[in-house]
Amino acid sequence: MRLLKLVATVASGLALTACVVTIPAGCHFRSALTPQQAEGKRLYDTGCAHCHEENDLHLKKVPPNLHGIFSHKTLPDGAPATDAEVERILLAGKGLMPSFAYQMTKEQMDALLAYLHTY
């Protein structure tokens, strides 16, 4: 795959030159997050990552990593990997995970789910 990139140079005045950059076939570029997804990332980083990635609470039973959670048919516990199921778990809690029912607005829930679909 080739990408044409215009580069402005300031040698003698402004001249536009074109250069061709070759992108290796195995590379994948993640597009920028939407504002909703960016808010979901902020919520994830402040409320979820410390358990689900960093385990900085030193939990003996490490919570599952949520990377690619929606790329599988089922969640780590075998439940279907759907927005409705993840929302249910967030609202009700599960096992050692507390309920976030009174800590998240519907907009925040939607933002978090939108981000998890990109993660």
Rosetta constraint file for C-alpha pairs under 8 A:
AtomPair CA 1 CA 22 HARMONIC 6.48 0.50
AtomPair CA 1 CA 23 HARMONIC 5.86 0.50
AtomPair CA 1 CA 24 HARMONIC 7.26 0.50
AtomPair CA 1 CA 25 HARMONIC 6.72 0.50
AtomPair CA 2 CA 20 HARMONIC 6.83 0.50
AtomPair CA 2 CA 21 HARMONIC 6.09 0.50
AtomPair CA 2 CA 22 HARMONIC 4.87 0.50
AtomPair CA 2 CA 23 HARMONIC 6.05 0.50
AtomPair CA 3 CA 20 HARMONIC 6.09 0.50
AtomPair CA 3 CA 21 HARMONIC 5.47 0.50
AtomPair CA 3 CA 22 HARMONIC 6.41 0.50
AtomPair CA 3 CA 23 HARMONIC 7.19 0.50
AtomPair CA 4 CA 18 HARMONIC 6.99 0.50
AtomPair CA 4 CA 19 HARMONIC 6.27 0.50
AtomPair CA 4 CA 20 HARMONIC 4.96 0.50
AtomPair CA 4 CA 21 HARMONIC 6.41 0.50
AtomPair CA 5 CA 18 HARMONIC 5.99 0.50
AtomPair CA 5 CA 19 HARMONIC 5.71 0.50
AtomPair CA 5 CA 20 HARMONIC 6.30 0.50
AtomPair CA 5 CA 21 HARMONIC 7.10 0.50
AtomPair CA 6 CA 16 HARMONIC 6.70 0.50
AtomPair CA 6 CA 17 HARMONIC 6.01 0.50
AtomPair CA 6 CA 18 HARMONIC 4.71 0.50
AtomPair CA 6 CA 19 HARMONIC 6.53 0.50
AtomPair CA 7 CA 16 HARMONIC 5.99 0.50
AtomPair CA 7 CA 17 HARMONIC 5.57 0.50
AtomPair CA 7 CA 18 HARMONIC 6.14 0.50
AtomPair CA 7 CA 19 HARMONIC 7.39 0.50
AtomPair CA 8 CA 14 HARMONIC 6.68 0.50
AtomPair CA 8 CA 15 HARMONIC 6.08 0.50
AtomPair CA 8 CA 16 HARMONIC 4.84 0.50
AtomPair CA 8 CA 17 HARMONIC 6.44 0.50
AtomPair CA 9 CA 14 HARMONIC 6.00 0.50
AtomPair CA 9 CA 15 HARMONIC 5.71 0.50
AtomPair CA 9 CA 16 HARMONIC 6.46 0.50
AtomPair CA 9 CA 17 HARMONIC 7.37 0.50
AtomPair CA 10 CA 14 HARMONIC 5.18 0.50
AtomPair CA 10 CA 15 HARMONIC 6.81 0.50
AtomPair CA 11 CA 15 HARMONIC 7.78 0.50
AtomPair CA 23 CA 27 HARMONIC 6.98 0.50
AtomPair CA 33 CA 37 HARMONIC 5.49 0.50
AtomPair CA 33 CA 38 HARMONIC 5.60 0.50
AtomPair CA 34 CA 38 HARMONIC 6.04 0.50
AtomPair CA 35 CA 39 HARMONIC 6.23 0.50
AtomPair CA 36 CA 40 HARMONIC 6.26 0.50
AtomPair CA 36 CA 110 HARMONIC 7.99 0.50
AtomPair CA 36 CA 111 HARMONIC 5.06 0.50
AtomPair CA 36 CA 114 HARMONIC 7.00 0.50
AtomPair CA 36 CA 115 HARMONIC 7.65 0.50
AtomPair CA 37 CA 41 HARMONIC 6.13 0.50
AtomPair CA 37 CA 111 HARMONIC 5.57 0.50
AtomPair CA 37 CA 112 HARMONIC 6.99 0.50
AtomPair CA 37 CA 114 HARMONIC 5.37 0.50
AtomPair CA 37 CA 115 HARMONIC 4.43 0.50
AtomPair CA 37 CA 118 HARMONIC 7.94 0.50
AtomPair CA 38 CA 42 HARMONIC 6.27 0.50
AtomPair CA 38 CA 111 HARMONIC 7.83 0.50
AtomPair CA 38 CA 115 HARMONIC 7.00 0.50
AtomPair CA 39 CA 43 HARMONIC 6.25 0.50
AtomPair CA 39 CA 108 HARMONIC 7.67 0.50
AtomPair CA 39 CA 111 HARMONIC 6.00 0.50
AtomPair CA 39 CA 112 HARMONIC 7.32 0.50
AtomPair CA 39 CA 115 HARMONIC 7.94 0.50
AtomPair CA 40 CA 44 HARMONIC 6.02 0.50
AtomPair CA 40 CA 108 HARMONIC 6.89 0.50
AtomPair CA 40 CA 109 HARMONIC 7.92 0.50
AtomPair CA 40 CA 110 HARMONIC 7.81 0.50
AtomPair CA 40 CA 111 HARMONIC 4.31 0.50
AtomPair CA 40 CA 112 HARMONIC 3.84 0.50
AtomPair CA 40 CA 113 HARMONIC 7.05 0.50
AtomPair CA 40 CA 114 HARMONIC 6.67 0.50
AtomPair CA 40 CA 115 HARMONIC 5.01 0.50
AtomPair CA 40 CA 116 HARMONIC 7.69 0.50
AtomPair CA 41 CA 45 HARMONIC 5.95 0.50
AtomPair CA 41 CA 112 HARMONIC 6.73 0.50
AtomPair CA 41 CA 115 HARMONIC 5.74 0.50
AtomPair CA 41 CA 116 HARMONIC 7.98 0.50
AtomPair CA 42 CA 46 HARMONIC 6.19 0.50
AtomPair CA 43 CA 47 HARMONIC 5.70 0.50
AtomPair CA 43 CA 48 HARMONIC 7.39 0.50
AtomPair CA 43 CA 108 HARMONIC 7.65 0.50
AtomPair CA 43 CA 112 HARMONIC 6.55 0.50
AtomPair CA 44 CA 48 HARMONIC 4.80 0.50
AtomPair CA 44 CA 49 HARMONIC 5.97 0.50
AtomPair CA 44 CA 112 HARMONIC 6.63 0.50
AtomPair CA 45 CA 49 HARMONIC 5.12 0.50
AtomPair CA 45 CA 50 HARMONIC 7.48 0.50
AtomPair CA 46 CA 50 HARMONIC 7.44 0.50
AtomPair CA 48 CA 52 HARMONIC 5.96 0.50
AtomPair CA 48 CA 53 HARMONIC 7.95 0.50
AtomPair CA 49 CA 53 HARMONIC 4.96 0.50
AtomPair CA 49 CA 54 HARMONIC 6.22 0.50
AtomPair CA 49 CA 55 HARMONIC 7.82 0.50
AtomPair CA 50 CA 54 HARMONIC 4.92 0.50
AtomPair CA 50 CA 55 HARMONIC 5.40 0.50
AtomPair CA 50 CA 56 HARMONIC 5.65 0.50
AtomPair CA 50 CA 57 HARMONIC 7.24 0.50
AtomPair CA 51 CA 55 HARMONIC 4.30 0.50
AtomPair CA 51 CA 56 HARMONIC 6.53 0.50
AtomPair CA 51 CA 57 HARMONIC 6.74 0.50
AtomPair CA 51 CA 59 HARMONIC 7.84 0.50
AtomPair CA 51 CA 62 HARMONIC 7.47 0.50
AtomPair CA 51 CA 63 HARMONIC 6.39 0.50
AtomPair CA 52 CA 62 HARMONIC 7.43 0.50
AtomPair CA 52 CA 63 HARMONIC 5.28 0.50
AtomPair CA 52 CA 64 HARMONIC 5.86 0.50
AtomPair CA 52 CA 65 HARMONIC 5.09 0.50
AtomPair CA 52 CA 66 HARMONIC 6.64 0.50
AtomPair CA 53 CA 65 HARMONIC 5.86 0.50
AtomPair CA 53 CA 66 HARMONIC 7.97 0.50
AtomPair CA 55 CA 59 HARMONIC 6.38 0.50
AtomPair CA 55 CA 62 HARMONIC 6.74 0.50
AtomPair CA 55 CA 63 HARMONIC 7.85 0.50
AtomPair CA 64 CA 76 HARMONIC 7.01 0.50
AtomPair CA 66 CA 116 HARMONIC 7.72 0.50
AtomPair CA 66 CA 119 HARMONIC 7.91 0.50
AtomPair CA 67 CA 116 HARMONIC 7.71 0.50
AtomPair CA 67 CA 119 HARMONIC 5.55 0.50
AtomPair CA 68 CA 72 HARMONIC 7.29 0.50
AtomPair CA 68 CA 116 HARMONIC 7.59 0.50
AtomPair CA 68 CA 117 HARMONIC 7.50 0.50
AtomPair CA 68 CA 118 HARMONIC 7.85 0.50
AtomPair CA 68 CA 119 HARMONIC 5.74 0.50
AtomPair CA 69 CA 75 HARMONIC 6.62 0.50
AtomPair CA 69 CA 81 HARMONIC 7.04 0.50
AtomPair CA 69 CA 116 HARMONIC 7.14 0.50
AtomPair CA 69 CA 117 HARMONIC 7.60 0.50
AtomPair CA 69 CA 119 HARMONIC 7.81 0.50
AtomPair CA 70 CA 75 HARMONIC 7.98 0.50
AtomPair CA 70 CA 81 HARMONIC 5.75 0.50
AtomPair CA 70 CA 82 HARMONIC 7.18 0.50
AtomPair CA 70 CA 116 HARMONIC 7.30 0.50
AtomPair CA 70 CA 117 HARMONIC 5.92 0.50
AtomPair CA 72 CA 81 HARMONIC 6.64 0.50
AtomPair CA 73 CA 80 HARMONIC 6.03 0.50
AtomPair CA 73 CA 81 HARMONIC 5.36 0.50
AtomPair CA 74 CA 78 HARMONIC 5.24 0.50
AtomPair CA 74 CA 79 HARMONIC 5.38 0.50
AtomPair CA 74 CA 80 HARMONIC 4.33 0.50
AtomPair CA 74 CA 81 HARMONIC 4.48 0.50
AtomPair CA 75 CA 79 HARMONIC 5.35 0.50
AtomPair CA 75 CA 80 HARMONIC 5.96 0.50
AtomPair CA 75 CA 81 HARMONIC 5.06 0.50
AtomPair CA 79 CA 85 HARMONIC 7.35 0.50
AtomPair CA 80 CA 85 HARMONIC 6.74 0.50
AtomPair CA 81 CA 85 HARMONIC 6.68 0.50
AtomPair CA 81 CA 86 HARMONIC 7.19 0.50
AtomPair CA 82 CA 86 HARMONIC 6.33 0.50
AtomPair CA 83 CA 87 HARMONIC 5.97 0.50
AtomPair CA 83 CA 113 HARMONIC 6.68 0.50
AtomPair CA 84 CA 88 HARMONIC 6.06 0.50
AtomPair CA 85 CA 89 HARMONIC 6.26 0.50
AtomPair CA 86 CA 90 HARMONIC 6.20 0.50
AtomPair CA 86 CA 113 HARMONIC 7.98 0.50
AtomPair CA 87 CA 91 HARMONIC 6.10 0.50
AtomPair CA 87 CA 109 HARMONIC 7.27 0.50
AtomPair CA 87 CA 113 HARMONIC 7.94 0.50
AtomPair CA 88 CA 92 HARMONIC 5.92 0.50
AtomPair CA 88 CA 93 HARMONIC 7.81 0.50
AtomPair CA 89 CA 93 HARMONIC 5.04 0.50
AtomPair CA 89 CA 94 HARMONIC 6.09 0.50
AtomPair CA 89 CA 99 HARMONIC 7.59 0.50
AtomPair CA 90 CA 98 HARMONIC 7.93 0.50
AtomPair CA 90 CA 99 HARMONIC 5.86 0.50
AtomPair CA 90 CA 100 HARMONIC 5.58 0.50
AtomPair CA 90 CA 101 HARMONIC 6.94 0.50
AtomPair CA 91 CA 99 HARMONIC 5.18 0.50
AtomPair CA 91 CA 100 HARMONIC 5.16 0.50
AtomPair CA 91 CA 101 HARMONIC 4.26 0.50
AtomPair CA 92 CA 98 HARMONIC 7.50 0.50
AtomPair CA 92 CA 99 HARMONIC 4.82 0.50
AtomPair CA 92 CA 100 HARMONIC 7.20 0.50
AtomPair CA 92 CA 101 HARMONIC 6.73 0.50
AtomPair CA 93 CA 97 HARMONIC 5.23 0.50
AtomPair CA 93 CA 98 HARMONIC 4.62 0.50
AtomPair CA 93 CA 99 HARMONIC 3.95 0.50
AtomPair CA 93 CA 100 HARMONIC 7.02 0.50
AtomPair CA 94 CA 98 HARMONIC 6.69 0.50
AtomPair CA 94 CA 99 HARMONIC 7.57 0.50
AtomPair CA 100 CA 104 HARMONIC 6.28 0.50
AtomPair CA 104 CA 108 HARMONIC 5.76 0.50
AtomPair CA 104 CA 109 HARMONIC 6.28 0.50
AtomPair CA 105 CA 109 HARMONIC 6.24 0.50
AtomPair CA 106 CA 110 HARMONIC 6.15 0.50
AtomPair CA 107 CA 111 HARMONIC 6.12 0.50
AtomPair CA 108 CA 112 HARMONIC 6.09 0.50
AtomPair CA 109 CA 113 HARMONIC 6.18 0.50
AtomPair CA 110 CA 114 HARMONIC 6.05 0.50
AtomPair CA 111 CA 115 HARMONIC 6.21 0.50
AtomPair CA 112 CA 116 HARMONIC 6.16 0.50
AtomPair CA 113 CA 117 HARMONIC 6.39 0.50
AtomPair CA 114 CA 118 HARMONIC 7.02 0.50
AtomPair CA 115 CA 119 HARMONIC 6.25 0.50
